[in-house]
């Protein structure tokens, strides 16, 4: 979830406030495939990623591309508008009730003595790990990935050497959206959602990305782990209803002592 | 511009009519075509399903009243509902109440969750708009206003409630727990209370704990576990509950948290005699049954205002509700709003034209509200709808339902039960 957000920011310096709502649409695509065509959510995650890639591409080419040079507040307003449209379209299409994608695998648990491992979360973790690794390989081992990094580092320089920067931006936004679409599919069997869930998912993503460092893939991954562990420990050692206190305290500490995040380079921090 | 010549006859007619209207009682001068009611519920957001059930219940009751000739003491005036949506955000209760009042609402009804209902109370009191709470359990909603009136800080109480309070929920829940345990001839010792940490959940849990303390039964509440609503994960909370070795888990949920909690209890293999809710949504609605399926089987919940299906009228309304809702069950939420609208119609019939008087109409409605005694309602209740000095209906009661064969059925109290309960539940 956070990897997609950090990729889009890293390449374009655009904060995608519609990120959570895009994830919700990834969940609905998974739900549709599961409920109408009987496709298991873990099989449907490729389709959800592909659908969100297209959505990301359309949003970038149709909207974001026009405000790339505009002040930040214009970009923020635009993305908030996209978030509202996505949320309300989901409301019209699917209604307001909480939804959940059912999967046989998601109901399974592995017991190791008294300790149990939730298979759904294990799969989500494993696939997230694999996707992050794949994204790293894409960025560091492919021509398009190198162009993306070049554009992120120095847009003018990339233009000078003949890079089609608009194409790079479109693909980066598409890949970022595909990441969040895949994340939506992976959590759809675990987390019940409804159209308004997008905002809380966006907030969670921002928390993770700011802790890890805006624009850093590794930061997004480590940030996600830190937030999860902090909340779990918070639920054990504090009141369970205060567990978010642990993750947001972590955020405040990072902002105070390392504003660029754990792995951020400080350019935009 | 063409000028019309004013004839002597036209002048006399006009002035005579004007004079007659001038001396007529104020209520007759500007009688509206309809009696506008603000009906506010959470029809979007996490509480959308019960909120929509409330809205449809209220609309059906208003349609039935209008079809039967409207409010007869007001010359057959029809009820017009000005609908509002809190979006499950407590602060929007106030904004929506202000909006419908500005559009002409003379009374308010709503609003399902205690947070938004509490926000509506201030509008009702400030703008002198009688407010019937159809669903919302937190005790302070009426108690604070009653106290303010008693202390002389406010002149009139405009807020009344036809719904069990959190404390009465708790008392009845503890009583039903004891009676069901005794009837099943089992003696659970350890109960873990898990609740959503919003105003409703806090109030329900406080009521349950206080009632438990007062009754001092043979079972103990060994752990109390709150969570923030809506939660993204309840695995740690369930692990904590499991570590407390419970015989019974008593959850106070919302629909979204119920969808996380029940599968998690199954996944972590928490072996309990039963999951018995002291009273909350999320454990019996059609959408929840479709989403949770077997995870809801044998779950019990202490619900207010369950439809009394032994009445032919309730059965007829339930059938109409099924058709108008696309196949949903007439349940605790829809019947509460339906009965709320019936109560409002009864109040207006008794208030008569005084209800429309300016400026004392609201007080006339309040006077009629205080003398309410409505027997012909559709919900299971301990008696007719009446309001005590706090503004609550002491006869508003609850029933213990259980999901059996994927349907919610009343299993307790014994005289209202339509099926025998299953407790302890079969081991998986």
Boltz contact constraints between the chains, C-beta under 6 A:
constraints:
  - contact:
      token1: [A, 96]
      token2: [B, 44]
      max_distance: 6.0
  - contact:
      token1: [A, 96]
      token2: [B, 48]
      max_distance: 6.0
  - contact:
      token1: [A, 97]
      token2: [B, 48]
      max_distance: 6.0
  - contact:
      token1: [A, 97]
      token2: [B, 49]
      max_distance: 6.0
  - contact:
      token1: [A, 97]
      token2: [B, 287]
      max_distance: 6.0
  - contact:
      token1: [A, 98]
      token2: [B, 255]
      max_distance: 6.0
  - contact:
      token1: [A, 98]
      token2: [B, 256]
      max_distance: 6.0
  - contact:
      token1: [A, 98]
      token2: [B, 259]
      max_distance: 6.0
  - contact:
      token1: [A, 100]
      token2: [B, 259]
      max_distance: 6.0
  - contact:
      token1: [A, 100]
      token2: [B, 291]
      max_distance: 6.0
  - contact:
      token1: [A, 109]
      token2: [B, 267]
      max_distance: 6.0
  - contact:
      token1: [A, 192]
      token2: [B, 256]
      max_distance: 6.0
  - contact:
      token1: [A, 192]
      token2: [B, 259]
      max_distance: 6.0
  - contact:
      token1: [A, 196]
      token2: [B, 45]
      max_distance: 6.0
  - contact:
      token1: [A, 232]
      token2: [B, 236]
      max_distance: 6.0
  - contact:
      token1: [A, 235]
      token2: [B, 236]
      max_distance: 6.0
  - contact:
      token1: [A, 240]
      token2: [B, 225]
      max_distance: 6.0
  - contact:
      token1: [A, 240]
      token2: [B, 227]
      max_distance: 6.0
  - contact:
      token1: [A, 240]
      token2: [B, 237]
      max_distance: 6.0
  - contact:
      token1: [A, 241]
      token2: [B, 197]
      max_distance: 6.0
  - contact:
      token1: [A, 241]
      token2: [B, 226]
      max_distance: 6.0
  - contact:
      token1: [A, 241]
      token2: [B, 227]
      max_distance: 6.0
  - contact:
      token1: [A, 241]
      token2: [B, 228]
      max_distance: 6.0
